[in-house]
Amino acid sequence: MIRTLVTPDKQNILIELPHNYVGKQVEVIAFVIDEANEKHTVKDNILTHFASEKVLAKDWLSTEEDLAWQNL
């Protein structure tokens, strides 16, 4: 796998690949890093919430926890 960052000064980008890539199917993805980070932040926060829910439920759904909160 090859990963590189470029800051293009025009619309065309030339990619030079290793010889062993020639004749193989290669996937090239282009995106603006700032835009990708903004979109993932909202999504990642939601995923973190759901991933944490089961772990936290083990502590929250216990007899000790019920006793601690019964007078509130």
C-alpha contacts under 8 A as a table, 3 or more apart, distances in Angstrom:
res1	aa1	res2	aa2	distance
8	P	11	Q	7.02
8	P	12	N	7.69
8	P	13	I	6.88
10	K	13	I	7.65
17	L	21	Y	6.29
17	L	22	V	7.51
18	P	21	Y	5.61
18	P	22	V	7.39
19	H	22	V	5.57
21	Y	24	K	5.54
21	Y	25	Q	7.92
21	Y	26	V	7.47
31	F	35	E	7.67
31	F	36	A	7.08
32	V	35	E	5.47
32	V	36	A	6.36
33	I	36	A	5.15
33	I	37	N	6.23
34	D	37	N	5.28
34	D	38	E	6.39
35	E	38	E	5.27
35	E	39	K	6.45
36	A	39	K	5.39
36	A	40	H	6.27
37	N	40	H	5.26
37	N	41	T	6.17
38	E	41	T	5.43
38	E	42	V	7.21
39	K	42	V	6.01
39	K	43	K	6.71
40	H	43	K	5.03
40	H	44	D	5.64
41	T	44	D	5.16
41	T	45	N	6.19
42	V	45	N	5.32
42	V	46	I	6.59
43	K	46	I	5.29
43	K	47	L	6.28
44	D	47	L	4.97
44	D	48	T	5.96
45	N	48	T	5.10
45	N	49	H	6.28
46	I	49	H	5.11
46	I	50	F	6.51
47	L	50	F	5.23
47	L	51	A	6.03
48	T	51	A	5.02
48	T	52	S	5.96
49	H	52	S	5.28
49	H	53	E	6.22
50	F	53	E	5.22
50	F	54	K	7.59
51	A	54	K	6.66
51	A	55	V	7.52
52	S	55	V	5.33
52	S	56	L	6.01
53	E	56	L	5.29
53	E	57	A	5.96
54	K	57	A	5.03
54	K	58	K	6.68
55	V	58	K	5.65
55	V	59	D	7.51
56	L	59	D	5.45
56	L	60	W	6.17
57	A	60	W	4.77
57	A	61	L	5.46
58	K	61	L	5.64
58	K	62	S	6.94
59	D	62	S	6.06
59	D	65	E	7.22
60	W	65	E	5.88
60	W	66	D	7.94
61	L	65	E	6.76
61	L	66	D	7.46
62	S	65	E	5.23
62	S	66	D	6.34
63	T	66	D	5.08
63	T	67	L	6.21
64	E	67	L	5.15
64	E	68	A	6.23
65	E	68	A	5.08
65	E	69	W	6.39
66	D	69	W	5.36
66	D	70	Q	5.95
67	L	70	Q	5.28
68	A	71	N	7.53
69	W	72	L	5.65
